[in-house]
Structure formats: structure tokens, C-alpha cells
Amino acid sequence: MAIFRSDFQGSLYGIEEFQHGLHWNSSDSSAGLASDLAAAWLTLLADTAINTYFRTNVIWDQVNVSELGTTPANPILTSAQAVIADGGTSSDPGLPAQCSPCLSLTTSTAGSRARGRMYLPPPDTTAMTTTGRLDSAFRTAMVNALDTFFATMGSNAASPVVVSSVGGVYTTYPVTTIRLGDVVDTQRRRRNNIAEVYTTAAV
């Protein structure tokens, strides 16, 4: 059983990029795992309970998969990519690019090294309450869809894990629970290269 890192990459509003990822235990190859991940994510995006929360120009382009070495000092052993090229269907206004629903990955082991996070791209404004929180309908739909995604990957003999490199070795902790809070997180690196357009007034 090998440890893999998967990174889902995509574009936001045609001018910015996003990335979110997680680790897996699998006996598959990098190419095989990438293919399975792309297929399972396409199934998630085909769900109208999900794709209607993301704008048409929020697009997942591909998933990159890397097989990790035995320790953090070892190089990546193999890597592969699979095309996704699909996204949202909404025409409603999207949230700013740095706004991110944060999926928490918890395990049966206590401590921060056994917890993980996945920062999703911004949904549209219909995912929000009038007080600036993520609506419960969006959170329920997203968690249910992701739970199905993980179950699909489980049927392909790939299990999500949190990986720690404490002590100079990789330790994996099987993910037991996923949860999505109602507070929007901020990913500032998603806005590093944006050129602002200013409106001015003489004083």
C-alpha cells in the first residue's frame, strides 16, 4: 500500500487559479488513481445539488497524483495527471476568489498532526445566508456529495488519509469524519497576482 498526494487544479472566473488536495492510501498506480479520482469528481460535478452552487467559470481542469517516497527526504516516486475539464452551472454572482469553504478531515487520533483540511473554490452567492455564513442547504449538499465521492474511491480500494511527517517519517491516519463549517475561510494566495481596477474621485 503506497501513499499518494492528489491535487485538484482549476481556474476561477477566467483570471485566477485554485487548488485543493488530500492524501490517499492505495495499491493502485499513480495513473490508475488519477483516472479513478477524475471519474469520481466528474460524477460529483454532475450532481445538480452541487454544480448549481458554482459559477460556469469555476472549472476543475485536472487532478495531479504523486506517489510519495518512504520519508519526506525521498523524492516523489511517480506522478500522473487526469483531465476533468468540468465545473459549475450557475449564472449567479460568485464570491471573491479568496473565499473558500473549508472541509475538515478528522481521524480517530487526537492532535493537529492527525487532522487535515481541503479548501474548496468559492461558491456563488446563493450558498450564503443574509448574515454572511454558508447556508445549511449548501453545506449539507456538499458534505453528502463528498461522502459519496469518498465511498466511490473506497470501492476503488483507495482510502483518504491525513499524512504527518513528524519525526522525519510519514505516518498516515485514516479519515473517519468530514465536516464543513458555516464560516467562510480566506485563501489570500489565490489573489496574489490580481491587478485591481480602481474607481477614483478628485478631492
BELMO-V199023 format. One record per pair of residues at least 12 apart in sequence whose C-alpha atoms are under 6 Angstrom apart, sorted by the first residue. I is the first residue (numbers start at 0). GAP is how many residues later the second one is. Records with the same first field share a line. If there is no record, write none. Layout:
I=GAP / GAP
This chain:
0=25 / 26
1=23 / 24 / 25
2=21 / 22 / 64 / 65
3=19 / 20 / 62 / 63 / 64
4=17 / 18 / 60 / 61
5=15 / 16 / 58 / 59
6=13 / 14 / 56 / 57
7=12 / 13 / 55
8=51 / 52 / 53
9=49 / 50 / 51
10=47 / 48
11=46
12=44 / 45
19=98 / 99
22=137 / 138
23=135 / 136 / 137
24=133 / 134
25=132
29=35 / 49 / 50
30=49
33=31 / 47 / 48
34=47
37=46
39=109
50=37 / 38
51=37 / 38
52=70 / 71
53=34 / 36 / 69 / 70
54=33 / 34 / 35 / 36
55=32 / 33 / 34
57=29 / 30
58=27 / 28
59=25 / 26 / 27
60=23 / 24
61=20 / 21 / 22
62=18 / 19
63=16 / 17
64=14 / 15
65=12 / 13
70=98 / 99
92=31 / 32
93=29 / 30 / 31
94=27 / 29
97=88 / 89 / 90 / 92
98=23 / 86 / 87
99=19 / 20 / 21 / 22 / 84 / 85 / 86
100=19 / 83
101=16 / 17
102=14 / 15 / 76 / 77
103=12 / 13 / 74 / 75
104=12 / 73
105=69 / 71
106=67 / 68 / 69
112=51
113=48
115=46
132=49 / 50
133=48
159=15
160=12 / 13 / 14
